[in-house]
Amino acid sequence: MSYFSYVLYSAKYTRFYKGHCEDLTERLKQHNHGHTKSTKPFIPWEIVYFEEFETREEAVKREIYFKTAAGRRFLKNKIAL
């Protein structure tokens, strides 16, 4: 089983969201169908970056890193919008 840390972007609202999941495609559908309270107001979302991991713990750790100042700088260099 694979786990993912991901970054979504809402171009309409110029907003990012960071998360983790097992099924990236299904999770994006959930976000875009309004099933997630924190992302519902900013639909539509697109995946702009993701990383794959073997364990959920690794994915959660990376998600937490993405939410730090250092993680935001890392993503700014990786994501060209």
A tleap script that builds the chain and sets N, CA, C and O, in Angstrom:
source leaprc.protein.ff14SB
mol = sequence {
  NMET SER TYR PHE SER TYR VAL LEU TYR SER
  ALA LYS TYR THR ARG PHE TYR LYS GLY HIE
  CYS GLU ASP LEU THR GLU ARG LEU LYS GLN
  HIE ASN HIE GLY HIE THR LYS SER THR LYS
  PRO PHE ILE PRO TRP GLU ILE VAL TYR PHE
  GLU GLU PHE GLU THR ARG GLU GLU ALA VAL
  LYS ARG GLU ILE TYR PHE LYS THR ALA ALA
  GLY ARG ARG PHE LEU LYS ASN LYS ILE ALA
  CLEU
}
set mol.1.N position { 0.843 -1.181 0.000 }
set mol.1.CA position { 0.000 0.000 0.000 }
set mol.1.C position { 0.885 1.240 0.000 }
set mol.1.O position { 1.871 1.314 0.734 }
set mol.2.N position { 0.526 2.199 -0.820 }
set mol.2.CA position { 1.235 3.467 -0.893 }
set mol.2.C position { 0.437 4.561 -0.213 }
set mol.2.O position { -0.792 4.511 -0.155 }
set mol.3.N position { 1.144 5.542 0.297 }
set mol.3.CA position { 0.536 6.715 0.909 }
set mol.3.C position { 1.140 7.948 0.254 }
set mol.3.O position { 2.275 7.919 -0.224 }
set mol.4.N position { 0.378 9.022 0.237 }
set mol.4.CA position { 0.816 10.230 -0.446 }
set mol.4.C position { 0.685 11.445 0.456 }
set mol.4.O position { -0.254 11.555 1.246 }
set mol.5.N position { 1.640 12.354 0.326 }
set mol.5.CA position { 1.509 13.718 0.826 }
set mol.5.C position { 1.298 14.552 -0.416 }
set mol.5.O position { 1.975 14.350 -1.424 }
set mol.6.N position { 0.360 15.495 -0.355 }
set mol.6.CA position { 0.025 16.229 -1.574 }
set mol.6.C position { -0.243 17.694 -1.286 }
set mol.6.O position { -0.512 18.098 -0.155 }
set mol.7.N position { -0.159 18.474 -2.357 }
set mol.7.CA position { -0.481 19.893 -2.284 }
set mol.7.C position { -1.504 20.177 -3.374 }
set mol.7.O position { -1.294 19.857 -4.543 }
set mol.8.N position { -2.608 20.781 -2.971 }
set mol.8.CA position { -3.642 21.196 -3.910 }
set mol.8.C position { -3.564 22.703 -4.083 }
set mol.8.O position { -3.092 23.426 -3.206 }
set mol.9.N position { -4.042 23.157 -5.238 }
set mol.9.CA position { -4.080 24.594 -5.507 }
set mol.9.C position { -5.427 24.954 -6.109 }
set mol.9.O position { -5.923 24.279 -7.011 }
set mol.10.N position { -6.006 26.023 -5.596 }
set mol.10.CA position { -7.240 26.568 -6.149 }
set mol.10.C position { -6.879 27.846 -6.888 }
set mol.10.O position { -6.642 28.880 -6.263 }
set mol.11.N position { -6.838 27.783 -8.200 }
set mol.11.CA position { -6.464 28.944 -9.013 }
set mol.11.C position { -7.477 30.071 -8.854 }
set mol.11.O position { -7.111 31.246 -8.867 }
set mol.12.N position { -8.733 29.719 -8.707 }
set mol.12.CA position { -9.798 30.709 -8.575 }
set mol.12.C position { -9.609 31.576 -7.326 }
set mol.12.O position { -9.949 32.759 -7.325 }
set mol.13.N position { -9.067 30.980 -6.273 }
set mol.13.CA position { -8.885 31.687 -5.004 }
set mol.13.C position { -7.418 31.854 -4.605 }
set mol.13.O position { -7.126 32.341 -3.513 }
set mol.14.N position { -6.497 31.453 -5.482 }
set mol.14.CA position { -5.042 31.478 -5.222 }
set mol.14.C position { -4.734 30.974 -3.805 }
set mol.14.O position { -4.147 31.674 -2.980 }
set mol.15.N position { -5.155 29.738 -3.569 }
set mol.15.CA position { -5.039 29.135 -2.242 }
set mol.15.C position { -4.462 27.730 -2.348 }
set mol.15.O position { -4.766 26.991 -3.285 }
set mol.16.N position { -3.614 27.362 -1.362 }
set mol.16.CA position { -3.020 26.031 -1.304 }
set mol.16.C position { -3.625 25.240 -0.158 }
set mol.16.O position { -4.100 25.809 0.825 }
set mol.17.N position { -3.601 23.907 -0.299 }
set mol.17.CA position { -4.030 23.005 0.759 }
set mol.17.C position { -3.055 21.835 0.771 }
set mol.17.O position { -2.719 21.291 -0.281 }
set mol.18.N position { -2.601 21.448 1.960 }
set mol.18.CA position { -1.682 20.317 2.093 }
set mol.18.C position { -2.369 19.196 2.853 }
set mol.18.O position { -3.069 19.440 3.835 }
set mol.19.N position { -2.166 17.957 2.393 }
set mol.19.CA position { -2.787 16.825 3.049 }
set mol.19.C position { -2.051 15.531 2.767 }
set mol.19.O position { -0.994 15.525 2.136 }
set mol.20.N position { -2.631 14.416 3.250 }
set mol.20.CA position { -2.091 13.078 2.968 }
set mol.20.C position { -3.262 12.121 2.775 }
set mol.20.O position { -4.367 12.370 3.258 }
set mol.21.N position { -3.008 11.021 2.061 }
set mol.21.CA position { -4.069 10.057 1.769 }
set mol.21.C position { -3.467 8.762 1.235 }
set mol.21.O position { -2.255 8.655 1.043 }
set mol.22.N position { -4.333 7.786 1.001 }
set mol.22.CA position { -3.926 6.528 0.375 }
set mol.22.C position { -4.187 6.542 -1.125 }
set mol.22.O position { -3.382 6.023 -1.897 }
set mol.23.N position { -5.299 7.127 -1.543 }
set mol.23.CA position { -5.707 7.142 -2.956 }
set mol.23.C position { -5.822 8.591 -3.416 }
set mol.23.O position { -6.800 9.274 -3.112 }
set mol.24.N position { -4.826 9.045 -4.143 }
set mol.24.CA position { -4.740 10.448 -4.552 }
set mol.24.C position { -5.898 10.870 -5.449 }
set mol.24.O position { -6.461 11.950 -5.268 }
set mol.25.N position { -6.254 10.033 -6.406 }
set mol.25.CA position { -7.338 10.354 -7.336 }
set mol.25.C position { -8.668 10.483 -6.607 }
set mol.25.O position { -9.411 11.439 -6.827 }
set mol.26.N position { -8.966 9.530 -5.744 }
set mol.26.CA position { -10.213 9.547 -4.983 }
set mol.26.C position { -10.252 10.743 -4.032 }
set mol.26.O position { -11.295 11.372 -3.859 }
set mol.27.N position { -9.120 11.049 -3.425 }
set mol.27.CA position { -9.075 12.181 -2.484 }
set mol.27.C position { -9.335 13.501 -3.208 }
set mol.27.O position { -10.033 14.365 -2.678 }
set mol.28.N position { -8.791 13.665 -4.394 }
set mol.28.CA position { -9.042 14.884 -5.168 }
set mol.28.C position { -10.528 15.000 -5.502 }
set mol.28.O position { -11.098 16.089 -5.430 }
set mol.29.N position { -11.154 13.883 -5.867 }
set mol.29.CA position { -12.595 13.889 -6.140 }
set mol.29.C position { -13.374 14.346 -4.905 }
set mol.29.O position { -14.309 15.139 -5.013 }
set mol.30.N position { -12.984 13.842 -3.735 }
set mol.30.CA position { -13.657 14.227 -2.494 }
set mol.30.C position { -13.538 15.730 -2.256 }
set mol.30.O position { -14.516 16.384 -1.894 }
set mol.31.N position { -12.343 16.274 -2.459 }
set mol.31.CA position { -12.148 17.716 -2.285 }
set mol.31.C position { -13.020 18.501 -3.263 }
set mol.31.O position { -13.655 19.481 -2.877 }
set mol.32.N position { -13.053 18.079 -4.515 }
set mol.32.CA position { -13.785 18.824 -5.543 }
set mol.32.C position { -15.291 18.615 -5.511 }
set mol.32.O position { -16.030 19.348 -6.168 }
set mol.33.N position { -15.754 17.622 -4.753 }
set mol.33.CA position { -17.196 17.424 -4.598 }
set mol.33.C position { -17.709 17.997 -3.280 }
set mol.33.O position { -18.871 17.807 -2.922 }
set mol.34.N position { -16.830 18.703 -2.560 }
set mol.34.CA position { -17.251 19.379 -1.340 }
set mol.34.C position { -17.379 18.516 -0.112 }
set mol.34.O position { -18.085 18.885 0.826 }
set mol.35.N position { -16.707 17.358 -0.087 }
set mol.35.CA position { -16.806 16.456 1.057 }
set mol.35.C position { -15.862 16.832 2.195 }
set mol.35.O position { -15.925 16.239 3.273 }
set mol.36.N position { -14.987 17.810 1.965 }
set mol.36.CA position { -14.044 18.247 2.990 }
set mol.36.C position { -14.390 19.677 3.389 }
set mol.36.O position { -14.322 20.595 2.572 }
set mol.37.N position { -14.759 19.850 4.642 }
set mol.37.CA position { -15.245 21.136 5.125 }
set mol.37.C position { -14.258 22.283 4.872 }
set mol.37.O position { -14.660 23.374 4.469 }
set mol.38.N position { -12.965 22.029 5.112 }
set mol.38.CA position { -11.982 23.105 5.005 }
set mol.38.C position { -11.656 23.498 3.565 }
set mol.38.O position { -11.123 24.584 3.336 }
set mol.39.N position { -11.960 22.647 2.599 }
set mol.39.CA position { -11.652 22.973 1.205 }
set mol.39.C position { -12.889 23.296 0.374 }
set mol.39.O position { -12.772 23.809 -0.739 }
set mol.40.N position { -14.046 23.006 0.895 }
set mol.40.CA position { -15.294 23.191 0.144 }
set mol.40.C position { -15.483 24.604 -0.416 }
set mol.40.O position { -15.904 24.742 -1.565 }
set mol.41.N position { -15.183 25.667 0.359 }
set mol.41.CA position { -15.418 27.019 -0.177 }
set mol.41.C position { -14.494 27.422 -1.330 }
set mol.41.O position { -14.734 28.435 -1.988 }
set mol.42.N position { -13.448 26.641 -1.577 }
set mol.42.CA position { -12.437 27.059 -2.550 }
set mol.42.C position { -12.352 26.154 -3.782 }
set mol.42.O position { -11.345 26.164 -4.489 }
set mol.43.N position { -13.400 25.377 -4.039 }
set mol.43.CA position { -13.471 24.500 -5.210 }
set mol.43.C position { -13.399 25.358 -6.465 }
set mol.43.O position { -13.994 26.436 -6.460 }
set mol.44.N position { -12.731 24.974 -7.518 }
set mol.44.CA position { -12.100 23.681 -7.802 }
set mol.44.C position { -10.626 23.645 -7.376 }
set mol.44.O position { -9.957 24.674 -7.284 }
set mol.45.N position { -10.151 22.430 -7.122 }
set mol.45.CA position { -8.773 22.172 -6.728 }
set mol.45.C position { -8.073 21.348 -7.796 }
set mol.45.O position { -8.704 20.582 -8.525 }
set mol.46.N position { -6.758 21.518 -7.878 }
set mol.46.CA position { -5.936 20.665 -8.733 }
set mol.46.C position { -4.697 20.252 -7.939 }
set mol.46.O position { -4.225 20.998 -7.082 }
set mol.47.N position { -4.184 19.080 -8.224 }
set mol.47.CA position { -2.961 18.611 -7.570 }
set mol.47.C position { -1.781 19.279 -8.258 }
set mol.47.O position { -1.616 19.165 -9.473 }
set mol.48.N position { -0.960 19.979 -7.475 }
set mol.48.CA position { 0.204 20.645 -8.055 }
set mol.48.C position { 1.516 20.003 -7.619 }
set mol.48.O position { 2.564 20.254 -8.214 }
set mol.49.N position { 1.457 19.159 -6.562 }
set mol.49.CA position { 2.666 18.472 -6.107 }
set mol.49.C position { 2.261 17.311 -5.220 }
set mol.49.O position { 1.303 17.411 -4.454 }
set mol.50.N position { 2.994 16.203 -5.322 }
set mol.50.CA position { 2.771 15.083 -4.403 }
set mol.50.C position { 4.035 14.256 -4.280 }
set mol.50.O position { 4.901 14.287 -5.155 }
set mol.51.N position { 4.132 13.519 -3.190 }
set mol.51.CA position { 5.219 12.576 -2.944 }
set mol.51.C position { 4.599 11.282 -2.441 }
set mol.51.O position { 3.588 11.297 -1.739 }
set mol.52.N position { 5.215 10.163 -2.806 }
set mol.52.CA position { 4.698 8.844 -2.424 }
set mol.52.C position { 5.567 8.227 -1.334 }
set mol.52.O position { 6.790 8.370 -1.347 }
set mol.53.N position { 4.920 7.535 -0.383 }
set mol.53.CA position { 5.619 6.920 0.747 }
set mol.53.C position { 5.102 5.511 0.986 }
set mol.53.O position { 4.013 5.148 0.541 }
set mol.54.N position { 5.895 4.727 1.693 }
set mol.54.CA position { 5.505 3.352 2.009 }
set mol.54.C position { 4.615 3.265 3.239 }
set mol.54.O position { 3.815 2.337 3.357 }
set mol.55.N position { 4.745 4.225 4.163 }
set mol.55.CA position { 3.946 4.179 5.386 }
set mol.55.C position { 3.164 5.470 5.577 }
set mol.55.O position { 3.558 6.530 5.090 }
set mol.56.N position { 2.047 5.364 6.296 }
set mol.56.CA position { 1.233 6.534 6.608 }
set mol.56.C position { 2.030 7.516 7.471 }
set mol.56.O position { 1.908 8.730 7.305 }
set mol.57.N position { 2.838 6.997 8.382 }
set mol.57.CA position { 3.626 7.854 9.267 }
set mol.57.C position { 4.559 8.770 8.482 }
set mol.57.O position { 4.704 9.947 8.813 }
set mol.58.N position { 5.194 8.228 7.437 }
set mol.58.CA position { 6.081 9.039 6.604 }
set mol.58.C position { 5.293 10.136 5.877 }
set mol.58.O position { 5.747 11.277 5.784 }
set mol.59.N position { 4.122 9.784 5.369 }
set mol.59.CA position { 3.287 10.751 4.646 }
set mol.59.C position { 2.821 11.867 5.576 }
set mol.59.O position { 2.827 13.037 5.195 }
set mol.60.N position { 2.422 11.510 6.786 }
set mol.60.CA position { 1.972 12.510 7.756 }
set mol.60.C position { 3.133 13.429 8.135 }
set mol.60.O position { 2.966 14.645 8.230 }
set mol.61.N position { 4.290 12.846 8.347 }
set mol.61.CA position { 5.478 13.636 8.698 }
set mol.61.C position { 5.796 14.653 7.601 }
set mol.61.O position { 6.138 15.800 7.892 }
set mol.62.N position { 5.685 14.233 6.351 }
set mol.62.CA position { 5.975 15.138 5.227 }
set mol.62.C position { 4.907 16.220 5.116 }
set mol.62.O position { 5.222 17.376 4.832 }
set mol.63.N position { 3.652 15.854 5.336 }
set mol.63.CA position { 2.578 16.853 5.323 }
set mol.63.C position { 2.851 17.922 6.374 }
set mol.63.O position { 2.715 19.114 6.100 }
set mol.64.N position { 3.230 17.505 7.560 }
set mol.64.CA position { 3.530 18.453 8.635 }
set mol.64.C position { 4.692 19.359 8.221 }
set mol.64.O position { 4.673 20.559 8.495 }
set mol.65.N position { 5.703 18.786 7.563 }
set mol.65.CA position { 6.827 19.594 7.071 }
set mol.65.C position { 6.344 20.635 6.063 }
set mol.65.O position { 6.766 21.790 6.121 }
set mol.66.N position { 5.472 20.243 5.147 }
set mol.66.CA position { 4.952 21.179 4.141 }
set mol.66.C position { 4.291 22.393 4.791 }
set mol.66.O position { 4.259 23.473 4.201 }
set mol.67.N position { 3.773 22.224 5.984 }
set mol.67.CA position { 3.051 23.294 6.663 }
set mol.67.C position { 3.979 24.217 7.470 }
set mol.67.O position { 3.518 25.199 8.052 }
set mol.68.N position { 5.271 23.909 7.505 }
set mol.68.CA position { 6.234 24.764 8.197 }
set mol.68.C position { 6.757 25.835 7.245 }
set mol.68.O position { 6.535 25.761 6.036 }
set mol.69.N position { 7.446 26.819 7.790 }
set mol.69.CA position { 8.051 27.863 6.952 }
set mol.69.C position { 9.056 27.261 5.974 }
set mol.69.O position { 9.083 27.632 4.800 }
set mol.70.N position { 9.880 26.336 6.456 }
set mol.70.CA position { 10.861 25.683 5.579 }
set mol.70.C position { 10.158 24.878 4.493 }
set mol.70.O position { 10.597 24.862 3.343 }
set mol.71.N position { 9.074 24.215 4.855 }
set mol.71.CA position { 8.312 23.430 3.885 }
set mol.71.C position { 7.661 24.301 2.830 }
set mol.71.O position { 7.620 23.934 1.656 }
set mol.72.N position { 7.151 25.453 3.240 }
set mol.72.CA position { 6.557 26.380 2.274 }
set mol.72.C position { 7.613 26.907 1.306 }
set mol.72.O position { 7.340 27.065 0.116 }
set mol.73.N position { 8.829 27.183 1.816 }
set mol.73.CA position { 9.913 27.620 0.924 }
set mol.73.C position { 10.273 26.508 -0.065 }
set mol.73.O position { 10.486 26.768 -1.249 }
set mol.74.N position { 10.338 25.264 0.432 }
set mol.74.CA position { 10.634 24.115 -0.423 }
set mol.74.C position { 9.594 24.007 -1.543 }
set mol.74.O position { 9.945 23.831 -2.709 }
set mol.75.N position { 8.325 24.111 -1.180 }
set mol.75.CA position { 7.254 23.993 -2.174 }
set mol.75.C position { 7.265 25.147 -3.153 }
set mol.75.O position { 6.972 24.958 -4.333 }
set mol.76.N position { 7.596 26.334 -2.690 }
set mol.76.CA position { 7.657 27.501 -3.588 }
set mol.76.C position { 8.679 27.255 -4.694 }
set mol.76.O position { 8.464 27.658 -5.837 }
set mol.77.N position { 9.783 26.600 -4.365 }
set mol.77.CA position { 10.815 26.281 -5.360 }
set mol.77.C position { 10.388 25.139 -6.272 }
set mol.77.O position { 10.803 25.095 -7.430 }
set mol.78.N position { 9.578 24.224 -5.783 }
set mol.78.CA position { 9.145 23.061 -6.562 }
set mol.78.C position { 7.946 23.352 -7.465 }
set mol.78.O position { 7.823 22.785 -8.551 }
set mol.79.N position { 7.064 24.242 -7.004 }
set mol.79.CA position { 5.820 24.505 -7.728 }
set mol.79.C position { 5.939 25.823 -8.467 }
set mol.79.O position { 6.100 26.884 -7.863 }
set mol.80.N position { 5.857 25.736 -9.767 }
set mol.80.CA position { 5.921 26.957 -10.594 }
set mol.80.C position { 4.523 27.297 -11.070 }
set mol.80.O position { 4.001 26.649 -11.977 }
set mol.81.N position { 3.912 28.305 -10.470 }
set mol.81.CA position { 2.565 28.737 -10.870 }
set mol.81.C position { 2.626 30.101 -11.511 }
set mol.81.O position { 1.596 30.639 -11.917 }
savepdb mol mol.pdb
quit
